[in-house]
Amino acid sequence: MIFFKPENLTENVSKFTAIENDDVCGYCLMRVKNNMAEVYELQYDEDKPYLVEGLLRTAFNAASLKNIYMGKCSCEGIVAYLDKMNFEKTVDGYINDIPSILTGSCCK
């Protein structure tokens, strides 16, 4: 079973840790600035790629509970996941409203 543990590091920065069978398998860091939540760092065990989507969904769900509407991801090497989760590529990175991000798409 996978558990995603939230932790507030500062007022605007949160860490979400993926724990599977009591082992830490990955984490992401999210900062909230100007009413936008940005996941700017994401690490995961390469043999567990399913953690990427779980970590992103956990982080953006937490942001939505704080009334943050827009989400951004500036992490490298996870473009395929961002495309599946309805992020839109812009000059500023991958951005969309959080409800669209959380909806995702199984058909892309």
All heavy atoms as an XYZ file, in Angstrom:
853
protein
N       0.842     -1.178      0.000
C       0.000      0.000      0.000
C       0.885      1.238      0.000
O       1.905      1.284      0.677
C      -0.892     -0.011      1.238
C      -1.810      1.131      1.328
S      -2.891      0.880      2.755
C      -4.047      2.139      2.487
N       0.472      2.230     -0.774
C       1.230      3.473     -0.873
C       0.541      4.539     -0.033
O      -0.676      4.704     -0.080
C       1.320      3.954     -2.330
C       1.974      2.890     -3.192
C       2.103      5.255     -2.404
C       1.908      3.188     -4.662
N       1.345      5.261      0.720
C       0.865      6.361      1.540
C       1.647      7.600      1.133
O       2.863      7.530      0.940
C       1.093      6.039      3.023
C       0.775      7.166      3.956
C      -0.532      7.554      4.173
C       1.784      7.843      4.610
C      -0.836      8.598      5.032
C       1.496      8.883      5.480
C       0.193      9.260      5.690
N       0.971      8.731      0.961
C       1.612      9.987      0.621
C       1.544     10.900      1.838
O       0.469     11.363      2.212
C       0.950     10.624     -0.600
C       1.075      9.788     -1.841
C       0.042      8.973     -2.249
C       2.243      9.799     -2.571
C       0.160      8.190     -3.384
C       2.375      9.021     -3.713
C       1.333      8.210     -4.115
N       2.685     11.120      2.455
C       2.755     11.884      3.694
C       3.048     13.356      3.403
O       4.076     13.688      2.828
C       3.866     11.311      4.576
C       4.064     12.044      5.864
C       5.249     11.489      6.627
C       5.571     12.377      7.809
N       6.848     12.019      8.397
N       2.136     14.252      3.812
C       2.380     15.686      3.623
C       3.183     16.256      4.792
O       3.096     15.774      5.923
C       0.968     16.273      3.598
C       0.175     15.362      4.476
C       0.786     13.983      4.298
N       3.966     17.272      4.484
C       4.756     17.938      5.521
C       4.972     19.382      5.098
O       5.431     19.650      3.984
C       6.100     17.218      5.651
C       7.043     17.803      6.649
C       8.382     17.061      6.667
O       8.560     16.080      5.924
O       9.255     17.491      7.429
N       4.640     20.324      5.951
C       4.880     21.733      5.669
C       6.306     22.076      6.093
O       6.643     21.980      7.268
C       3.889     22.622      6.400
C       2.487     22.473      5.868
O       2.296     22.270      4.672
N       1.501     22.564      6.726
N       7.138     22.473      5.132
C       8.518     22.841      5.442
C       8.620     24.304      5.850
O       9.388     24.654      6.741
C       9.420     22.552      4.250
C       9.446     21.095      3.774
C      10.374     20.942      2.578
C       9.863     20.163      4.902
N       7.874     25.158      5.156
C       7.751     26.569      5.508
C       6.297     26.952      5.270
O       5.481     26.106      4.897
C       8.660     27.478      4.638
O       8.177     27.479      3.301
C      10.113     27.011      4.667
N       5.998     28.215      5.416
C       4.619     28.670      5.192
C       4.173     28.414      3.752
O       3.013     28.117      3.499
C       4.506     30.158      5.512
C       3.110     30.700      5.374
C       3.008     32.171      5.725
O       3.895     32.689      6.420
O       2.022     32.788      5.291
N       5.107     28.504      2.799
C       4.760     28.376      1.385
C       5.316     27.134      0.699
O       5.083     26.945     -0.489
C       5.222     29.615      0.613
C       4.508     30.861      1.081
O       3.329     30.816      1.412
N       5.216     31.966      1.130
N       6.082     26.307      1.381
C       6.692     25.127      0.770
C       6.242     23.874      1.514
O       6.317     23.815      2.744
C       8.232     25.219      0.767
C       8.846     23.940      0.205
C       8.699     26.423     -0.039
N       5.781     22.893      0.744
C       5.342     21.620      1.312
C       6.090     20.482      0.633
O       6.467     20.573     -0.531
C       3.841     21.416      1.102
O       3.116     22.433      1.740
N       6.274     19.415      1.397
C       6.901     18.202      0.885
C       5.891     17.072      0.992
O       5.192     16.947      1.995
C       8.149     17.864      1.700
C       8.877     16.627      1.232
C      10.133     16.385      2.069
C      10.906     15.191      1.559
N      12.146     14.985      2.358
N       5.821     16.258     -0.051
C       4.939     15.098     -0.064
C       5.818     13.879     -0.313
O       6.502     13.802     -1.334
C       3.867     15.252     -1.143
C       3.027     16.485     -0.932
C       3.400     17.698     -1.475
C       1.887     16.428     -0.143
C       2.647     18.849     -1.250
C       1.124     17.561      0.083
C       1.507     18.770     -0.473
N       5.808     12.954      0.632
C       6.673     11.783      0.565
C       5.841     10.548      0.275
O       4.825     10.310      0.925
C       7.423     11.602      1.907
O       8.138     12.809      2.195
C       8.391     10.438      1.835
N       6.293      9.756     -0.704
C       5.637      8.493     -1.044
C       6.275      7.384     -0.217
O       7.489      7.189     -0.263
C       5.791      8.198     -2.531
N       5.440      6.674      0.532
C       5.907      5.584      1.375
C       5.144      4.328      0.967
O       3.918      4.305      1.003
C       5.677      5.894      2.863
C       6.386      7.192      3.240
C       6.127      4.727      3.739
C       6.007      7.752      4.591
N       5.887      3.310      0.553
C       5.286      2.045      0.157
C       5.900      0.935      0.992
O       7.111      0.763      1.008
C       5.511      1.781     -1.335
C       4.803      0.550     -1.832
C       4.900      0.377     -3.341
O       5.875      0.855     -3.951
O       3.983     -0.238     -3.907
N       5.055      0.208      1.713
C       5.512     -0.880      2.589
C       6.605     -0.406      3.546
O       7.647     -1.038      3.700
C       6.004     -2.070      1.767
C       4.917     -2.630      0.881
O       3.748     -2.637      1.247
N       5.288     -3.064     -0.306
N       6.391      0.741      4.152
C       7.295      1.364      5.122
C       8.620      1.838      4.539
O       9.531      2.191      5.282
C       7.557      0.422      6.308
C       6.300      0.144      7.117
O       5.469      1.062      7.258
O       6.152     -0.991      7.601
N       8.763      1.853      3.220
C       9.968      2.355      2.566
C       9.658      3.659      1.845
O       8.667      3.747      1.120
C      10.500      1.351      1.530
C      11.019      0.079      2.165
O      11.603      0.154      3.270
O      10.841     -0.995      1.554
N      10.513      4.663      2.010
C      10.368      5.914      1.283
C      10.799      5.660     -0.158
O      11.916      5.212     -0.415
C      11.213      7.034      1.918
C      11.205      8.281      1.057
C      10.712      7.347      3.318
N       9.889      5.932     -1.092
C      10.132      5.637     -2.515
C      10.243      6.891     -3.369
O      10.607      6.798     -4.541
C       9.005      4.785     -3.069
S       8.710      3.290     -2.159
N       9.888      8.039     -2.835
C       9.950      9.264     -3.610
C       9.353     10.427     -2.847
O       8.787     10.258     -1.761
N       9.506     11.610     -3.426
C       8.933     12.811     -2.808
C       8.815     13.900     -3.866
O       9.417     13.823     -4.948
C       9.809     13.310     -1.650
C      11.104     13.931     -2.094
C      11.207     15.294     -2.369
C      12.243     13.154     -2.283
C      12.393     15.853     -2.798
C      13.429     13.703     -2.705
C      13.502     15.059     -2.962
O      14.675     15.620     -3.401
N       8.027     14.908     -3.553
C       8.002     16.119     -4.373
C       7.915     17.322     -3.458
O       7.444     17.229     -2.322
C       6.873     16.102     -5.401
S       5.220     16.304     -4.737
N       8.411     18.442     -3.959
C       8.347     19.709     -3.247
C       7.462     20.658     -4.031
O       7.577     20.761     -5.262
C       9.741     20.318     -3.097
C      10.750     19.512     -2.289
C      12.116     20.200     -2.316
C      10.281     19.320     -0.864
N       6.582     21.353     -3.308
C       5.654     22.289     -3.935
C       5.707     23.617     -3.190
O       5.706     23.643     -1.961
C       4.227     21.749     -3.884
C       3.195     22.695     -4.471
S       1.510     22.071     -4.304
C       1.258     22.244     -2.539
N       5.757     24.685     -3.952
C       5.689     26.016     -3.339
C       4.447     26.730     -3.851
O       4.036     26.526     -4.992
C       6.953     26.816     -3.598
C       7.124     27.293     -5.003
C       8.379     28.159     -5.172
N       8.989     27.843     -6.449
C      10.211     27.402     -6.604
N      11.000     27.231     -5.583
N      10.677     27.137     -7.809
N       3.879     27.552     -2.998
C       2.721     28.356     -3.365
C       3.171     29.804     -3.391
O       3.738     30.312     -2.418
C       1.557     28.160     -2.368
C       0.421     29.108     -2.686
C       1.092     26.724     -2.381
N       2.942     30.438     -4.542
C       3.359     31.832     -4.707
C       2.386     32.496     -5.660
O       2.074     31.948     -6.725
C       4.779     31.879     -5.274
C       5.352     33.255     -5.415
C       6.782     33.172     -5.924
C       7.357     34.559     -6.132
N       8.710     34.499     -6.672
N       1.904     33.659     -5.290
C       0.985     34.425     -6.145
C      -0.206     33.595     -6.605
O      -0.561     33.585     -7.780
C       1.725     35.002     -7.356
C       2.821     35.959     -6.969
O       2.728     36.648     -5.955
N       3.880     35.984     -7.746
N      -0.823     32.871     -5.694
C      -2.000     32.040     -5.980
C      -1.748     30.955     -7.024
O      -2.662     30.552     -7.735
C      -3.196     32.905     -6.383
C      -3.740     33.661     -5.197
O      -3.780     33.132     -4.095
N      -4.137     34.897     -5.410
N      -0.499     30.490     -7.128
C      -0.171     29.371     -8.010
C       0.660     28.365     -7.213
O       1.562     28.738     -6.480
C       0.612     29.810     -9.242
C       0.941     28.611    -10.140
S       1.756     29.020    -11.676
C       0.457     29.847    -12.553
N       0.307     27.092     -7.388
C       1.078     26.017     -6.760
C       2.026     25.450     -7.804
O       1.600     25.099     -8.909
C       0.140     24.930     -6.259
N       3.308     25.379     -7.462
C       4.307     24.862     -8.394
C       5.052     23.692     -7.771
O       5.659     23.824     -6.712
C       5.317     25.940     -8.772
C       6.419     25.421     -9.681
C       7.501     26.448     -9.972
O       7.485     27.528     -9.359
O       8.360     26.154    -10.806
N       4.993     22.551     -8.438
C       5.830     21.425     -8.049
C       7.142     21.621     -8.790
O       7.183     21.609    -10.022
C       5.178     20.071     -8.408
C       6.136     18.931     -8.113
C       3.887     19.888     -7.618
N       8.215     21.869     -8.028
C       9.491     22.223     -8.646
C      10.572     21.163     -8.468
O      11.652     21.265     -9.062
C       9.983     23.582     -8.125
C      10.262     23.624     -6.642
C      11.538     23.384     -6.161
C       9.249     23.918     -5.745
C      11.801     23.436     -4.796
C       9.498     23.974     -4.395
C      10.772     23.742     -3.921
O      11.015     23.794     -2.574
N      10.300     20.161     -7.672
C      11.257     19.060     -7.514
C      10.486     17.775     -7.292
O       9.532     17.749     -6.511
C      12.188     19.329     -6.328
C      13.274     18.295     -6.166
C      14.263     18.653     -5.069
O      14.502     19.855     -4.817
O      14.797     17.712     -4.455
N      10.888     16.712     -7.974
C      10.239     15.426     -7.828
C      11.288     14.327     -8.005
O      12.007     14.320     -8.994
C       9.132     15.264     -8.876
C       8.198     14.073     -8.666
C       6.794     14.449     -9.077
C       8.648     12.861     -9.422
N      11.387     13.453     -7.021
C      12.312     12.320     -7.056
C      11.509     11.056     -6.779
O      10.605     11.070     -5.938
C      13.399     12.476     -5.988
C      14.270     13.689     -6.152
C      15.196     13.579     -7.340
O      15.712     12.521     -7.654
N      15.383     14.697     -8.032
N      11.849      9.969     -7.475
C      11.148      8.700     -7.258
C      12.054      7.552     -7.681
O      12.958      7.736     -8.507
C       9.824      8.654     -8.026
C       9.980      8.709     -9.525
C       9.949      7.548    -10.295
C      10.178      9.925    -10.180
C      10.106      7.594    -11.669
C      10.333      9.974    -11.548
C      10.294      8.806    -12.289
O      10.458      8.858    -13.641
N      11.801      6.381     -7.113
C      12.531      5.188     -7.519
C      12.183      4.884     -8.969
O      10.998      4.789     -9.318
C      12.153      3.981     -6.641
C      12.641      4.125     -5.207
O      13.441      5.044     -4.928
O      12.224      3.309     -4.360
N      13.180      4.726     -9.808
C      12.933      4.539    -11.239
C      12.141      3.277    -11.557
O      11.486      3.207    -12.593
C      14.247      4.560    -12.007
C      14.845      5.955    -12.024
C      15.965      6.104    -13.024
O      16.013      5.338    -14.001
O      16.787      7.002    -12.820
N      12.165      2.296    -10.672
C      11.383      1.084    -10.919
C       9.934      1.231    -10.455
O       9.155      0.280    -10.512
C      12.037     -0.131    -10.255
C      12.117     -0.018     -8.742
O      12.129      1.121     -8.221
O      12.177     -1.061     -8.076
N       9.563      2.445    -10.020
C       8.198      2.720     -9.567
C       7.667      4.007    -10.214
O       7.340      4.977     -9.531
C       8.163      2.838     -8.049
C       8.603      1.561     -7.361
C       8.593      1.685     -5.874
C       9.069      0.357     -5.277
N       8.967      0.331     -3.850
N       7.550      4.029    -11.542
C       7.115      5.255    -12.222
C       5.694      5.673    -11.881
O       5.332      6.840    -12.063
C       7.252      4.903    -13.704
C       7.154      3.424    -13.755
C       7.786      2.933    -12.475
N       4.889      4.759    -11.372
C       3.512      5.086    -10.991
C       3.466      6.101     -9.852
O       2.439      6.722     -9.605
C       2.746      3.819    -10.600
C       3.449      2.949     -9.595
C       3.317      3.162     -8.233
C       4.260      1.898    -10.020
C       3.976      2.359     -7.309
C       4.912      1.086     -9.102
C       4.771      1.321     -7.749
O       5.421      0.532     -6.833
N       4.575      6.303     -9.166
C       4.606      7.272     -8.071
C       4.527      8.709     -8.563
O       4.060      9.586     -7.840
C       5.880      7.092     -7.240
C       5.986      5.792     -6.457
C       7.330      5.704     -5.771
C       4.865      5.689     -5.444
N       4.962      8.960     -9.790
C       4.971     10.327    -10.326
C       3.569     10.920    -10.282
O       3.346     11.993     -9.717
C       5.541     10.363    -11.757
C       5.398     11.761    -12.356
C       6.991      9.925    -11.764
N       2.625     10.220    -10.876
C       1.258     10.736    -10.915
C       0.675     10.843     -9.511
O      -0.009     11.811     -9.184
C       0.384      9.856    -11.799
C      -0.972     10.457    -12.047
C      -1.779      9.705    -13.091
O      -1.205      8.939    -13.881
O      -3.008      9.914    -13.092
N       0.936      9.876     -8.667
C       0.431      9.923     -7.296
C       0.960     11.110     -6.519
O       0.218     11.788     -5.803
N       2.245     11.384     -6.648
C       2.839     12.534     -5.961
C       2.268     13.848     -6.486
O       1.928     14.741     -5.702
C       4.363     12.514     -6.114
C       5.093     11.478     -5.268
C       6.521     11.276     -5.772
C       5.095     11.898     -3.800
N       2.151     13.965     -7.811
C       1.599     15.197     -8.387
C       0.152     15.405     -7.970
O      -0.243     16.513     -7.580
C       1.720     15.173     -9.909
C       3.140     15.272    -10.471
C       3.136     15.081    -11.977
C       3.788     16.600    -10.099
N      -0.642     14.360     -8.033
C      -2.052     14.487     -7.640
C      -2.183     14.849     -6.157
O      -3.025     15.663     -5.783
C      -2.811     13.196     -7.935
C      -3.070     12.993     -9.402
C      -3.950     11.769     -9.645
N      -4.127     11.541    -11.057
C      -4.982     12.190    -11.826
N      -5.758     13.115    -11.301
N      -5.074     11.916    -13.107
N      -1.363     14.247     -5.323
C      -1.400     14.555     -3.895
C      -1.069     16.016     -3.640
O      -1.759     16.711     -2.888
C      -0.418     13.647     -3.129
O      -0.816     12.287     -3.316
C      -0.383     13.979     -1.656
N      -0.004     16.501     -4.289
C       0.416     17.888     -4.095
C      -0.649     18.872     -4.577
O      -1.013     19.814     -3.860
C       1.738     18.132     -4.816
N      -1.166     18.648     -5.785
C      -2.145     19.597     -6.320
C      -3.495     19.500     -5.613
O      -4.207     20.498     -5.506
C      -2.272     19.455     -7.830
C      -1.057     19.982     -8.552
C      -0.259     19.142     -9.304
C      -0.705     21.314     -8.449
C       0.871     19.625     -9.949
C       0.422     21.818     -9.088
C       1.206     20.964     -9.842
N      -3.839     18.346     -5.120
C      -5.055     18.229     -4.313
C      -4.903     19.043     -3.029
O      -5.819     19.760     -2.627
C      -5.365     16.769     -3.995
C      -6.678     16.637     -3.261
O      -7.717     17.026     -3.761
N      -6.625     16.093     -2.057
N      -3.743     18.945     -2.396
C      -3.490     19.733     -1.179
C      -3.576     21.225     -1.485
O      -4.117     22.000     -0.689
C      -2.122     19.376     -0.592
N      -3.047     21.632     -2.625
C      -3.120     23.050     -3.007
C      -4.566     23.485     -3.208
O      -4.961     24.580     -2.787
C      -2.311     23.290     -4.283
N      -5.363     22.629     -3.829
C      -6.767     22.992     -4.063
C      -7.518     23.153     -2.747
O      -8.416     23.978     -2.655
C      -7.453     21.959     -4.958
O      -7.681     20.754     -4.267
N      -7.136     22.390     -1.747
C      -7.772     22.515     -0.430
C      -7.414     23.833      0.246
O      -8.072     24.241      1.198
C      -7.396     21.335      0.460
C      -7.927     19.976     -0.019
C      -7.366     18.857      0.853
C      -9.440     19.953     -0.022
N      -6.370     24.503     -0.255
C      -5.985     25.825      0.239
C      -6.498     26.928     -0.684
O      -6.016     28.051     -0.658
C      -4.457     25.921      0.346
C      -3.875     24.982      1.379
C      -2.369     25.112      1.428
C      -1.795     24.170      2.459
N      -0.332     24.237      2.535
N      -7.465     26.568     -1.533
C      -8.094     27.507     -2.470
C      -7.136     28.045     -3.527
O      -7.305     29.172     -4.003
C      -8.777     28.656     -1.723
C      -9.925     28.165     -0.884
O     -10.684     27.299     -1.308
N     -10.043     28.689      0.325
N      -6.153     27.261     -3.909
C      -5.262     27.614     -5.007
C      -5.862     27.007     -6.267
O      -6.194     25.827     -6.299
C      -3.833     27.077     -4.770
C      -3.278     27.575     -3.433
C      -2.924     27.426     -5.939
C      -3.133     29.071     -3.325
N      -5.988     27.804     -7.320
C      -6.679     27.360     -8.528
C      -5.730     26.926     -9.652
O      -6.049     26.036    -10.425
C      -7.598     28.477     -9.032
C      -8.437     28.072    -10.214
C      -9.482     27.154    -10.068
C      -8.185     28.600    -11.473
C     -10.253     26.772    -11.153
C      -8.957     28.230    -12.563
C      -9.988     27.319    -12.397
O     -10.745     26.943    -13.475
N      -4.561     27.533     -9.749
C      -3.648     27.232    -10.848
C      -2.472     26.385    -10.368
O      -1.989     26.543     -9.250
C      -3.103     28.520    -11.479
C      -4.156     29.353    -12.170
S      -5.022     28.509    -13.514
C      -3.700     28.333    -14.710
N      -2.025     25.482    -11.261
C      -0.907     24.613    -10.943
C       0.150     24.664    -12.027
O      -0.145     24.881    -13.201
N       1.383     24.463    -11.613
C       2.516     24.490    -12.534
C       3.486     23.392    -12.123
O       3.635     23.106    -10.932
C       3.213     25.851    -12.461
C       4.456     25.969    -13.317
C       5.048     27.362    -13.186
C       6.288     27.492    -14.038
N       6.870     28.828    -13.939
N       4.146     22.802    -13.097
C       5.180     21.812    -12.806
C       6.416     22.171    -13.603
O       6.348     22.324    -14.830
C       4.712     20.402    -13.138
S       5.896     19.152    -12.607
N       7.541     22.327    -12.928
C       8.793     22.672    -13.600
C       9.842     21.571    -13.435
O      11.026     21.821    -13.566
C       9.317     24.005    -13.055
O       9.473     23.945    -11.650
N       9.394     20.356    -13.164
C      10.296     19.215    -12.992
C      10.762     18.695    -14.352
O      10.000     18.705    -15.315
C       9.607     18.092    -12.225
S       9.026     18.589    -10.606
N      11.968     18.214    -14.393
C      12.547     17.679    -15.626
C      12.271     16.182    -15.744
O      12.151     15.482    -14.745
C      14.062     17.899    -15.617
C      14.466     19.338    -15.422
C      14.804     20.029    -16.704
O      15.221     19.338    -17.645
O      14.650     21.252    -16.764
N      12.173     15.692    -16.973
C      12.127     14.269    -17.235
C      10.804     13.567    -17.016
O      10.756     12.338    -16.983
N       9.709     14.317    -16.861
C       8.408     13.674    -16.627
C       7.336     14.195    -17.589
O       6.151     14.153    -17.288
C       7.948     13.843    -15.158
C       7.828     15.320    -14.776
C       8.866     13.100    -14.207
C       7.111     15.545    -13.463
N       7.750     14.641    -18.765
C       6.833     15.242    -19.737
C       5.683     14.306    -20.081
O       4.536     14.742    -20.196
C       7.600     15.665    -21.013
C       6.648     16.120    -22.100
C       8.588     16.757    -20.670
N       5.933     13.021    -20.234
C       4.860     12.079    -20.593
C       3.754     12.090    -19.543
O       2.569     12.014    -19.879
C       5.418     10.673    -20.756
N       4.115     12.199    -18.279
C       3.122     12.247    -17.202
C       2.361     13.567    -17.231
O       1.152     13.600    -17.008
C       3.786     12.069    -15.838
C       4.466     10.745    -15.697
C       5.827     10.612    -15.913
C       3.746      9.598    -15.366
C       6.455      9.385    -15.799
C       4.359      8.365    -15.250
C       5.717      8.270    -15.465
O       6.330      7.050    -15.356
N       3.073     14.650    -17.502
C       2.431     15.966    -17.536
C       1.416     16.044    -18.674
O       0.342     16.617    -18.513
C       3.488     17.065    -17.661
C       4.515     17.113    -16.522
C       5.538     18.210    -16.787
C       3.849     17.285    -15.172
N       1.755     15.448    -19.816
C       0.806     15.424    -20.932
C      -0.450     14.642    -20.566
O      -1.559     15.048    -20.893
C       1.451     14.813    -22.172
C       2.473     15.736    -22.820
O       2.411     16.961    -22.586
O       3.338     15.218    -23.547
N      -0.306     13.524    -19.887
C      -1.462     12.709    -19.481
C      -2.340     13.430    -18.467
O      -3.529     13.153    -18.378
C      -1.001     11.397    -18.849
C      -0.488     10.382    -19.817
C      -0.139      9.120    -19.069
C       0.595      8.135    -19.935
N       0.997      6.946    -19.186
N      -1.745     14.329    -17.707
C      -2.485     15.002    -16.640
C      -3.020     16.364    -17.061
O      -3.360     17.192    -16.225
C      -1.594     15.129    -15.401
C      -1.240     13.794    -14.792
S      -0.197     13.931    -13.337
C      -1.368     14.616    -12.165
N      -3.118     16.600    -18.353
C      -3.722     17.818    -18.896
C      -2.925     19.094    -18.660
O      -3.490     20.186    -18.702
C      -5.146     18.024    -18.370
C      -6.118     17.068    -18.987
O      -5.951     16.665    -20.124
N      -7.137     16.691    -18.245
N      -1.639     18.992    -18.416
C      -0.831     20.209    -18.352
C      -0.693     20.758    -19.758
O      -0.652     20.012    -20.736
C       0.563     19.914    -17.794
C       0.614     19.783    -16.308
C       0.443     18.546    -15.709
C       0.853     20.885    -15.503
C       0.501     18.410    -14.338
C       0.915     20.758    -14.126
C       0.735     19.521    -13.547
N      -0.605     22.069    -19.864
C      -0.383     22.722    -21.146
C       1.012     23.320    -21.136
O       1.375     24.036    -20.204
C      -1.421     23.814    -21.371
C      -2.830     23.262    -21.491
C      -3.880     24.337    -21.690
O      -3.520     25.509    -21.942
O      -5.066     24.001    -21.585
N       1.784     23.019    -22.172
C       3.140     23.552    -22.257
C       3.084     25.006    -22.702
O       2.466     25.335    -23.710
C       3.986     22.742    -23.222
C       5.426     23.191    -23.242
C       6.288     22.317    -24.098
C       7.714     22.840    -23.988
N       8.644     22.042    -24.738
N       3.716     25.870    -21.935
C       3.824     27.290    -22.267
C       5.299     27.674    -22.179
O       6.133     26.854    -21.798
C       3.013     28.160    -21.284
O       3.626     28.103    -19.997
C       1.560     27.704    -21.191
N       5.596     28.906    -22.491
C       6.984     29.376    -22.371
C       7.436     29.382    -20.911
O       8.627     29.340    -20.630
C       7.172     30.772    -23.001
C       6.985     30.714    -24.500
C       6.254     31.788    -22.375
N       6.488     29.432    -19.987
C       6.804     29.443    -18.560
C       6.827     28.050    -17.942
O       7.007     27.912    -16.738
C       5.781     30.302    -17.797
C       5.881     31.762    -18.185
O       6.997     32.233    -18.472
O       4.836     32.437    -18.200
N       6.591     27.014    -18.733
C       6.574     25.655    -18.198
C       5.233     24.990    -18.450
O       4.466     25.404    -19.309
N       4.947     23.973    -17.691
C       3.696     23.218    -17.817
C       2.700     23.743    -16.788
O       2.949     23.666    -15.585
C       3.959     21.730    -17.615
C       4.678     21.121    -18.790
C       6.056     21.155    -18.878
C       3.968     20.541    -19.831
C       6.719     20.620    -19.963
C       4.611     19.998    -20.926
C       5.986     20.036    -20.985
O       6.635     19.503    -22.067
N       1.575     24.268    -17.280
C       0.610     24.970    -16.432
C      -0.806     24.549    -16.806
O      -1.091     24.249    -17.962
C       0.743     26.503    -16.614
C       2.148     26.970    -16.208
C      -0.315     27.254    -15.828
C       2.428     28.421    -16.501
N      -1.699     24.557    -15.833
C      -3.141     24.441    -16.087
C      -3.861     24.704    -14.772
O      -3.239     24.817    -13.723
C      -3.524     23.072    -16.642
C      -4.802     23.134    -17.481
O      -5.569     24.096    -17.397
N      -5.035     22.115    -18.272
N      -5.200     24.788    -14.857
C      -5.969     24.923    -13.632
C      -5.964     23.557    -12.926
O      -5.930     22.513    -13.570
C      -7.390     25.424    -13.900
C      -8.175     24.488    -14.779
O      -8.072     24.606    -16.016
O      -8.882     23.624    -14.218
N      -5.976     23.582    -11.620
C      -5.852     22.349    -10.840
C      -7.005     21.373    -11.086
O      -6.754     20.171    -11.187
C      -5.645     22.677     -9.347
C      -4.257     23.319     -9.177
C      -5.769     21.426     -8.482
C      -3.937     23.811     -7.789
N      -8.254     21.823    -11.225
C      -9.304     20.835    -11.532
C      -9.014     20.044    -12.816
O      -9.238     18.836    -12.861
C     -10.569     21.687    -11.664
C     -10.309     22.861    -10.771
C      -8.841     23.148    -10.942
N      -8.485     20.702    -13.838
C      -8.140     19.990    -15.074
C      -6.969     19.040    -14.865
O      -6.943     17.941    -15.412
C      -7.798     20.981    -16.189
O      -8.934     21.721    -16.552
N      -6.007     19.449    -14.068
C      -4.860     18.595    -13.771
C      -5.328     17.327    -13.048
O      -4.929     16.211    -13.393
C      -3.811     19.345    -12.916
C      -3.174     20.479    -13.711
C      -2.739     18.370    -12.399
C      -2.355     21.442    -12.874
N      -6.186     17.495    -12.070
C      -6.646     16.361    -11.281
C      -7.573     15.445    -12.071
O      -7.660     14.250    -11.783
C      -7.337     16.836     -9.998
C      -6.413     17.524     -9.001
C      -7.218     18.026     -7.808
C      -5.288     16.636     -8.549
N      -8.258     15.997    -13.080
C      -9.121     15.178    -13.924
C      -8.298     14.223    -14.757
O      -8.619     13.061    -14.896
C      -9.986     16.069    -14.838
O     -10.775     16.913    -14.016
C     -10.875     15.235    -15.726
N      -7.196     14.730    -15.326
C      -6.321     13.890    -16.151
C      -7.030     13.374    -17.372
O      -8.104     13.821    -17.744
N      -6.408     12.403    -18.012
C      -6.994     11.804    -19.193
C      -6.374     10.444    -19.424
O      -5.170     10.319    -19.513
C      -6.765     12.695    -20.419
O      -7.244     12.038    -21.567
N      -7.201      9.426    -19.527
C      -6.700      8.088    -19.780
C      -6.574      7.827    -21.281
O      -6.097      6.794    -21.698
C      -7.611      7.038    -19.152
S      -9.260      7.047    -19.854
N      -7.012      8.750    -22.082
C      -7.107      8.507    -23.525
C      -6.019      9.205    -24.324
O      -6.049      9.179    -25.533
C      -8.470      8.970    -24.025
S      -9.812      8.147    -23.162
N      -5.086      9.867    -23.705
C      -4.035     10.579    -24.444
C      -2.909      9.655    -24.768
O      -2.586      8.751    -24.113
C      -3.519     11.757    -23.642
C      -4.471     12.933    -23.708
C      -3.812     14.130    -23.099
C      -4.691     15.337    -23.234
N      -4.101     16.522    -22.738
